[in-house]
């Protein structure tokens, strides 16, 4: 489309405009209309077109709050280019506290979709047509699944230099060079030539303040890297240099029972360190769960009731374990010690 023209769902967005567009979704069987709200902010000058999406899985709430806080940032008055912020992609899942759509499909395994396919396929096609096709870059916000929490991390194709630069600009200490998954938004965006980051942090159906703050700061950092916002000179200190994980794997429960964790999220572990104990409350059997490799715990289960084979701890492996452990600790300390609500004005308002 011409540089002077920008439309979503046939709604023109003027330069300097800020408009909320409601993309029509399939209605409920009660005849209740459903829409996907898209907040569109267009700068007075042309530039990159970034989408920020949340709640593709309807039970992942941190991203909803990240988008809300992002849209309150005073520095957005100096936006160059276009920001498309979608706080809730899977509106149906959000209503029902569910990861899935009403057809029980995972939306993030349904891209690029089709306008005459399943319900999930139609929602995916709408997002691709109205959002991704109009974007030059993207950030998708996620959390761990129900009863699982993730350390703030970026997953992306770090072999692509453009994507790797944006991942570093996000400012979290851990980057995962993650393969593309079939049917995912990230895969569909890559096929359209749209570099994309996936931010994972926190737990489903829960707000986590550290994860939310890091998400807002990370998006602002990426927008600065893209030239959408001024670089700014009032940051107290640069973010820690992130470290790329060589690989990661889940440690699974060797038996069913009640879990007593010995290792916390973000902890450094060595091979054979004890991670947890699992007790059988009937037979009084107890077994140890030990680390199969050295690394940093970037994800873990949060409920003590586990079945044999269930994923318990997600361990990422690094070349320099000591360095990444220090980066994780510094990151957590910095985020939690920052006073709120003065955070936004102090870090982001350059005027």
ABEGO torsion letter per residue (X at the ends): XBAABBBBGGBBBBBGBBBBBBBBBBBBAAGBBBBBBBBBBBBABBBBBBBBBBGABAABAAAAAAAAAAAABAAAAABBEBBBBBABABAAAAAAGBABBAAGBBAAAAOAEBAABBAAAAAAAAAAAAAAAABABBBBBBBBBBGBBBBBBBBBBAABAAAAAAAAAAGBABBBBBBBBBGBAAAAAAAAGBBBBBBBBEBBGBBBAAAAAAAAAAAAAAAAAAGABBAEAABABBBBBBBBBABBBBBBBABBEBBBBABBBGBBBBBGBBABBBBBAAAGBBBBBBBABBEBBABBBABABBBBGBBABBBBBBABAAAAAAAAAAAAAAAAABBOAAAAAAAABAX
